Amino acid sequence: MIHNFNAGPSILPKEVFEQAAEAILNFDNTGLSILEFGHRTSEFTAVMEEARLLAKELMHLDDDHQVLFLHGGASTQFMQVPMNLLDPKDCAAYADTGVWSSKAIKEAKLFGKVDVVCSSKEKNYSFIPKNFAVPNDAKYFHITTNNTIYGSQWKQIPNTSNIMVADMSSDILSRQLDFNSFGLIYAGAQKNMGPAGVCMVVVNENILGKTKRAIPTIMDYRNHISEGSMLNTPPVFAVYVCLLTLRWLKSIGGLAAIEKKNIEKANLLYKEIDDNKLFYSQIDKEDRSNMNVCFRMKDESLEKVFLEYAIKQGISGIKGHRLSGGFRASLYNAMPLSSVQTLTDIMHQFALTYG
Ligand SMILES: *Cc1c(COP(=O)(O)O)cnc(C)c1O
């Protein structure tokens, strides 16, 4: 058995894979594959509607918040957000907590002024900034709720008067938050809700239409809203697999239930990292991510040895990102506790042999 700890594209529930495979051969008993299915058919329109409604239901969104499934990944949102929300003379506030934040900052600068109100860069992104102020006139305040590469997470969402915008790519649907308090949320699906090729955007309609710039049709959120997220051909298969994952999430008890499991998995692994004399975590304790657990070995020359040792026992995808090194075990929603237990057992055994 392979335990898939990849950061993304990543693990999905086994039953989702089975249902997706079935739909490739025969979608919804139509005798056609989902891959050859027209997006304007009543069957697919129903898929899109159910996916949007289920996301709304699971996140307890109010009627002002619209759910969209768009192309282009989270990286396109780095520019689409400021294009829709920021005029050249205006300023947007950004928190710099990792590689993805800094990429979002770079794109925003093409559309207006950017005030980086806090950063953890000088300490290699090992913590979440705490004491900082956001100017009242900043059009919005952008955070990356979970830093996939360095393994830190905003446990508390900052309370400011500004419109909150969040890149939730790697912790979307992993915990309960007051999602209605955000003006805009975006998340590439391939981390925690589906396959690559689609990005979920949740946007409060009331924040749109305030800028003066001409926005290309396909980049204007309002057009996607008025067309029910079907402005052009949506990524049909990716949306369908997201729907299957959303149904699975609802069936196991929604965000309250998954949050409990995710905390349990993360606690198990961090306890092993803290107790095991060969390993350590680089991230401040209170800011450690429950999704992407990054860790290193005190003796870095052993890292290669441990990696091979783990791979031999079915552990896949724990090599850390090239920028942070060491290891990263991603514990997304579909990862069972038993796989995390297997990993901690392997770390424990390794310490007995090499410690
Ligand atoms: C993976 C990731 C991205 C990039 O997503 P793409 O869909 O590849 O554009 C952006 N932000 C965060 C936090 C990520 O984890």
The ligand as an SDF file (V2000), in Angstrom:
LIG
                    3D

 15 15  0  0  0  0  0  0  0  0999 V2000
   -0.3960   25.4830   -4.9370 C   0  0  0  0  0  0  0  0  0  0  0  0
   -0.6790   26.8470   -4.4730 C   0  0  0  0  0  0  0  0  0  0  0  0
   -0.8600   27.9160   -5.3770 C   0  0  0  0  0  0  0  0  0  0  0  0
   -0.7180   27.7630   -6.8710 C   0  0  0  0  0  0  0  0  0  0  0  0
   -1.8030   27.1100   -7.3820 O   0  0  0  0  0  0  0  0  0  0  0  0
   -1.9560   26.8780   -8.9630 P   0  0  0  0  0  0  0  0  0  0  0  0
   -3.3060   26.2570   -9.0230 O   0  0  0  0  0  0  0  0  0  0  0  0
   -0.8440   25.9550   -9.3670 O   0  0  0  0  0  0  0  0  0  0  0  0
   -1.8710   28.1790   -9.6450 O   0  0  0  0  0  0  0  0  0  0  0  0
   -1.1700   29.1510   -4.8590 C   0  0  0  0  0  0  0  0  0  0  0  0
   -1.2860   29.3470   -3.5310 N   0  0  0  0  0  0  0  0  0  0  0  0
   -1.1120   28.3570   -2.6350 C   0  0  0  0  0  0  0  0  0  0  0  0
   -1.2580   28.6290   -1.1820 C   0  0  0  0  0  0  0  0  0  0  0  0
   -0.7940   27.0820   -3.0790 C   0  0  0  0  0  0  0  0  0  0  0  0
   -0.6160   26.0890   -2.1970 O   0  0  0  0  0  0  0  0  0  0  0  0
  1  2  1  0
  2  3  1  0
  2 14  2  0
  3  4  1  0
  3 10  2  0
  4  5  1  0
  5  6  1  0
  6  7  2  0
  6  8  1  0
  6  9  1  0
 10 11  1  0
 11 12  2  0
 12 13  1  0
 12 14  1  0
 14 15  1  0
M  END
$$$$
